[in-house]
């Protein structure tokens, strides 16, 4: 939002001084076009932004040239404007992401009222594209950085909720509340992962690690489906509490009094002693321990 405001202000200021340099009665169209075109955003990449601006600007200029040449013929003018408006509405409804480019281009053609201002529209287009090339890359970089930061924070929250399910005794009575929270956090993470994919950042090392950690946490959460009796979690409640503390500290790059490896070893001892006898499906806890070691490894790299 802030970067969009900055782009609009910069485009408007540059276009204003350029229009003063041109010193024409219709030079204000440079400002109008630059401010309009810089609002166009299709996709999540710089190339998508530039291509969408270029196509919209060129088609708008062509429409204005056509309208300017038939402005003396009111019937022809009405037909052309109706045709351009119809095409714009159709494109906007068929492709939601193209609504604003079609709407803004159509608006400029109608506003031109047959004035020969196509060349000023192209000047405004060039200014808008120049501003986009200068400011947009840093905006996309910040967007990527923020998405990764949010993804890590969501993974930490999801880990906390899943371990709370195992530690608290009220999961059976508050089942819907916990499941809704896990689902909500998962959906937020998926949205960030999709955004990073669209930003062409799927192969970034931090993004790959973030996705792996999320998969491991979801694997840890699957234990609640494998254990019917919550009493099994009471047997390892102290180990679970300790793991929650040390893992949250590791998520935030803080030191903890005990090591994760030692606590996992303690948990494995309990598993080999009591859980193998008490649990109906003890294999689920073995997978759980394996996932804990994998999470510790990922957070350590």
C-alpha positions as CSV (number, residue, x, y, z in Angstrom):
1,X,0.0,0.0,0.0
2,X,2.7,2.5,1.0
3,X,4.9,1.5,-2.1
4,X,1.8,2.1,-4.3
5,X,1.3,5.6,-2.8
6,X,5.0,6.4,-3.4
7,X,4.8,5.2,-7.0
8,X,1.8,7.3,-7.6
9,X,3.3,10.4,-6.0
10,X,6.6,10.0,-7.9
11,X,4.8,9.4,-11.2
12,X,2.6,12.4,-10.7
13,X,5.5,14.7,-9.8
14,X,7.7,13.6,-12.7
15,X,4.8,13.8,-15.2
16,X,3.9,17.3,-13.9
17,X,7.3,18.7,-14.5
18,X,7.5,17.0,-17.9
19,X,4.1,18.5,-18.9
20,X,5.4,22.0,-17.9
21,X,8.4,21.4,-20.2
22,X,6.1,20.4,-23.1
23,X,4.0,23.5,-22.4
24,X,0.9,22.4,-24.4
25,X,-2.8,23.0,-23.6
26,X,-3.4,19.2,-23.4
27,X,-0.1,18.4,-21.6
28,X,-2.0,17.7,-18.4
29,X,-2.9,14.4,-20.1
30,X,0.7,13.3,-19.4
31,X,0.0,13.6,-15.6
32,X,-3.4,12.0,-15.9
33,X,-2.1,9.1,-17.9
34,X,1.0,8.5,-15.7
35,X,-1.1,8.5,-12.5
36,X,-3.6,6.1,-14.1
37,X,-1.2,3.7,-15.6
38,X,1.0,3.4,-12.5
39,X,-2.0,1.9,-10.7
40,X,-2.1,-1.1,-13.0
41,X,-0.9,-4.3,-11.3
42,X,-1.3,-7.7,-12.9
43,X,0.6,-10.6,-11.4
44,X,3.4,-10.5,-8.8
45,X,6.5,-9.9,-11.0
46,X,8.1,-6.8,-12.4
47,X,7.8,-8.1,-16.0
48,X,4.0,-8.7,-15.5
49,X,3.6,-5.1,-14.2
50,X,5.5,-3.6,-17.1
51,X,3.7,-5.7,-19.8
52,X,0.3,-4.9,-18.4
53,X,1.1,-1.2,-18.3
54,X,2.5,-1.3,-21.9
55,X,-0.4,-3.2,-23.4
56,X,-3.0,-1.0,-21.6
57,X,-1.2,2.2,-22.6
58,X,-0.7,1.3,-26.3
59,X,-4.3,0.1,-26.7
60,X,-5.6,3.3,-24.9
61,X,-3.5,5.5,-27.2
62,X,-4.8,3.6,-30.3
63,X,-8.4,4.0,-29.0
64,X,-7.8,7.8,-28.5
65,X,-6.3,8.1,-32.0
66,X,-9.3,6.4,-33.5
67,X,-11.8,8.5,-31.6
68,X,-10.0,11.7,-32.5
69,X,-10.2,10.9,-36.2
70,X,-14.0,10.2,-36.2
71,X,-15.0,12.9,-33.7
72,X,-16.8,14.9,-36.4
73,X,-19.1,11.9,-37.0
74,X,-21.3,11.7,-33.9
75,X,-22.8,8.3,-35.0
76,X,-19.4,6.8,-35.7
77,X,-18.1,8.2,-32.4
78,X,-21.0,6.7,-30.5
79,X,-20.5,3.3,-32.1
80,X,-16.7,3.3,-31.4
81,X,-17.1,4.4,-27.8
82,X,-19.8,1.8,-27.2
83,X,-17.7,-0.9,-28.8
84,X,-14.6,0.1,-26.7
85,X,-16.7,0.2,-23.5
86,X,-18.3,-3.2,-24.3
87,X,-15.0,-4.8,-24.9
88,X,-13.6,-3.3,-21.7
89,X,-16.5,-4.6,-19.6
90,X,-16.3,-8.0,-21.2
91,X,-12.6,-8.4,-20.5
92,X,-13.0,-7.1,-16.9
93,X,-15.7,-9.7,-16.2
94,X,-13.9,-12.6,-18.0
95,X,-10.6,-11.9,-16.2
96,X,-10.9,-10.3,-12.8
97,X,-7.2,-9.4,-12.7
98,X,-7.7,-7.4,-16.0
99,X,-10.6,-5.3,-14.6
100,X,-8.6,-2.3,-13.6
101,X,-6.4,-2.1,-16.8
102,X,-9.6,-2.4,-18.9
103,X,-11.5,0.1,-16.8
104,X,-8.7,2.7,-16.7
105,X,-8.0,2.5,-20.4
106,X,-11.7,2.8,-21.2
107,X,-12.0,5.8,-18.9
108,X,-9.1,7.6,-20.6
109,X,-10.6,7.0,-24.0
110,X,-14.0,8.4,-22.9
111,X,-12.4,11.4,-21.1
112,X,-10.4,12.3,-24.2
113,X,-13.7,13.3,-25.9
114,X,-12.0,13.1,-29.3
115,X,-9.1,15.4,-28.5
116,X,-5.8,14.4,-30.2
117,X,-4.0,13.6,-27.0
118,X,-2.7,10.1,-27.9
119,X,0.9,11.2,-27.9
120,X,0.5,12.7,-24.4
121,X,-0.9,9.4,-23.2
122,X,2.2,7.6,-24.5
123,X,4.4,10.1,-22.7
124,X,2.5,9.3,-19.5
125,X,2.9,5.6,-20.2
126,X,6.6,5.9,-20.5
127,X,6.8,7.8,-17.2
128,X,4.7,5.2,-15.4
129,X,6.8,2.3,-16.7
130,X,10.0,4.1,-15.7
131,X,8.7,4.7,-12.2
132,X,7.6,1.1,-12.0
133,X,11.1,-0.2,-13.1
134,X,12.8,2.0,-10.4
135,X,10.5,1.5,-7.4
136,X,8.8,-1.8,-8.0
137,X,11.8,-4.2,-7.6
138,X,12.4,-3.0,-4.0
139,X,8.7,-3.3,-3.3
140,X,8.7,-7.0,-4.6
141,X,11.8,-7.7,-2.5
142,X,10.1,-6.3,0.6
143,X,7.0,-8.3,-0.2
144,X,9.1,-11.5,-0.4
145,X,10.9,-10.7,2.9
146,X,7.6,-10.0,4.7
147,X,6.0,-13.2,3.3
148,X,8.9,-15.4,4.6
149,X,8.9,-13.6,8.0
150,X,5.1,-14.2,8.3
151,X,5.5,-17.8,7.2
152,X,8.0,-18.5,9.9
153,X,5.8,-16.8,12.5
154,X,2.8,-18.9,11.4
155,X,4.9,-22.1,11.7
156,X,5.8,-21.2,15.2
157,X,2.2,-20.5,16.2
158,X,1.1,-23.8,14.6
159,X,3.7,-25.7,16.6
160,X,2.5,-24.0,19.8
161,X,-1.1,-24.9,19.1
162,X,-0.3,-28.5,18.2
163,X,1.7,-29.1,21.4
164,X,-1.0,-27.3,23.4
165,X,-3.4,-30.0,22.1
166,X,-1.2,-32.7,23.5
167,X,-0.4,-31.0,26.8
168,X,-3.9,-29.6,27.8
169,X,-6.5,-32.0,29.1
170,X,-9.5,-30.2,27.5
171,X,-8.8,-31.2,23.9
172,X,-11.7,-33.7,23.9
173,X,-14.2,-31.0,25.0
174,X,-12.6,-28.2,23.0
175,X,-11.9,-30.3,19.9
176,X,-13.7,-27.9,17.5
177,X,-11.8,-24.8,18.8
178,X,-8.4,-26.4,18.5
179,X,-9.0,-27.9,15.0
180,X,-10.4,-24.6,13.8
181,X,-7.3,-22.8,14.9
182,X,-5.0,-25.3,13.3
183,X,-7.0,-25.1,10.1
184,X,-6.9,-21.3,10.2
185,X,-3.1,-21.1,10.7
186,X,-2.5,-23.7,8.0
187,X,-4.6,-21.7,5.5
188,X,-2.7,-18.5,6.3
189,X,0.6,-20.4,5.7
190,X,-0.7,-21.8,2.4
191,X,-1.6,-18.3,1.3
192,X,1.9,-17.1,2.0
193,X,3.4,-20.1,0.2
194,X,1.3,-19.4,-2.9
195,X,2.3,-15.7,-2.8
196,X,6.0,-16.7,-2.7
197,X,5.4,-19.1,-5.6
198,X,3.9,-16.3,-7.6
199,X,6.8,-14.1,-6.7
200,X,9.0,-16.7,-8.3
201,X,10.7,-17.4,-4.9
202,X,9.9,-21.1,-4.5
203,X,13.5,-22.1,-5.0
204,X,14.9,-19.7,-2.4
205,X,16.7,-21.5,0.3
206,X,14.8,-19.8,3.1
207,X,11.5,-20.6,1.4
208,X,12.4,-24.3,0.9
209,X,13.5,-24.5,4.6
210,X,10.3,-22.8,5.7
211,X,8.1,-25.2,3.7
212,X,10.0,-28.2,5.1
213,X,9.5,-27.0,8.6
214,X,5.8,-26.6,8.0
215,X,5.5,-30.1,6.6
216,X,7.3,-31.5,9.7
217,X,5.0,-29.6,12.0
218,X,2.0,-30.9,10.2
219,X,3.5,-34.4,10.6
220,X,3.8,-33.8,14.4
221,X,0.2,-32.7,14.4
222,X,-0.9,-36.0,12.9
223,X,-0.3,-37.8,16.2
224,X,-3.6,-36.6,17.5
225,X,-5.3,-38.7,14.9
226,X,-3.3,-41.8,15.9
227,X,-3.9,-41.7,19.6
228,X,-7.4,-42.3,20.9
229,X,-6.7,-42.1,24.6
230,X,-5.4,-38.7,25.8
231,X,-4.0,-40.4,28.9
232,X,-1.1,-41.5,26.7
233,X,0.0,-37.8,26.5
234,X,-0.2,-37.5,30.3
235,X,2.6,-40.1,30.5
236,X,4.9,-37.8,28.6
237,X,3.4,-34.5,29.7
238,X,6.7,-33.2,31.2
239,X,8.7,-34.1,28.1
240,X,6.1,-32.3,25.9
241,X,6.2,-29.2,28.1
242,X,10.0,-29.1,28.0
243,X,10.0,-29.7,24.2
244,X,7.6,-26.8,23.7
245,X,9.8,-24.5,25.7
246,X,13.1,-25.4,24.0
247,X,11.6,-25.5,20.5
248,X,10.0,-22.0,20.9
249,X,13.3,-20.7,22.1
250,X,15.0,-22.2,19.0
251,X,12.3,-20.7,16.7
252,X,13.3,-17.3,18.1
253,X,17.1,-18.0,18.1
254,X,17.3,-18.0,21.9
255,X,19.3,-20.2,24.2
256,X,17.5,-22.7,26.5
257,X,18.7,-24.4,29.6
258,X,18.2,-27.9,28.3
259,X,19.0,-29.3,24.9
260,X,16.4,-30.6,22.5
261,X,18.4,-33.8,21.9
262,X,18.4,-34.6,25.6
263,X,14.7,-34.1,26.0
264,X,14.0,-36.2,22.8
265,X,16.2,-39.0,24.3
266,X,14.1,-38.8,27.5
267,X,10.9,-39.1,25.5
268,X,12.3,-42.1,23.6
269,X,13.1,-43.8,26.9
270,X,9.5,-43.3,28.1
271,X,8.3,-44.6,24.8
272,X,10.4,-47.8,25.0
273,X,9.3,-48.3,28.6
274,X,5.7,-47.2,29.3
275,X,4.2,-46.1,25.9
276,X,4.9,-49.3,24.1
277,X,2.7,-51.1,26.7
278,X,0.1,-48.4,27.4
279,X,-0.6,-47.1,23.9
280,X,-2.8,-49.1,21.5
281,X,-0.8,-47.8,18.5
282,X,2.7,-47.0,19.9
283,X,4.1,-46.8,16.4
284,X,2.6,-43.3,16.1
285,X,4.9,-42.1,18.9
286,X,7.9,-43.5,17.1
287,X,7.0,-41.4,14.0
288,X,6.5,-38.4,16.4
289,X,10.0,-38.8,17.8
290,X,11.4,-39.1,14.3
291,X,9.7,-35.8,13.3
292,X,11.0,-34.1,16.4
293,X,14.6,-35.0,15.4
294,X,13.9,-33.8,11.9
295,X,12.6,-30.5,13.1
296,X,15.6,-30.0,15.4
297,X,17.9,-30.6,12.4
298,X,16.0,-28.2,10.2
299,X,16.1,-25.4,12.8
300,X,19.8,-26.0,13.4
301,X,20.8,-25.5,9.7
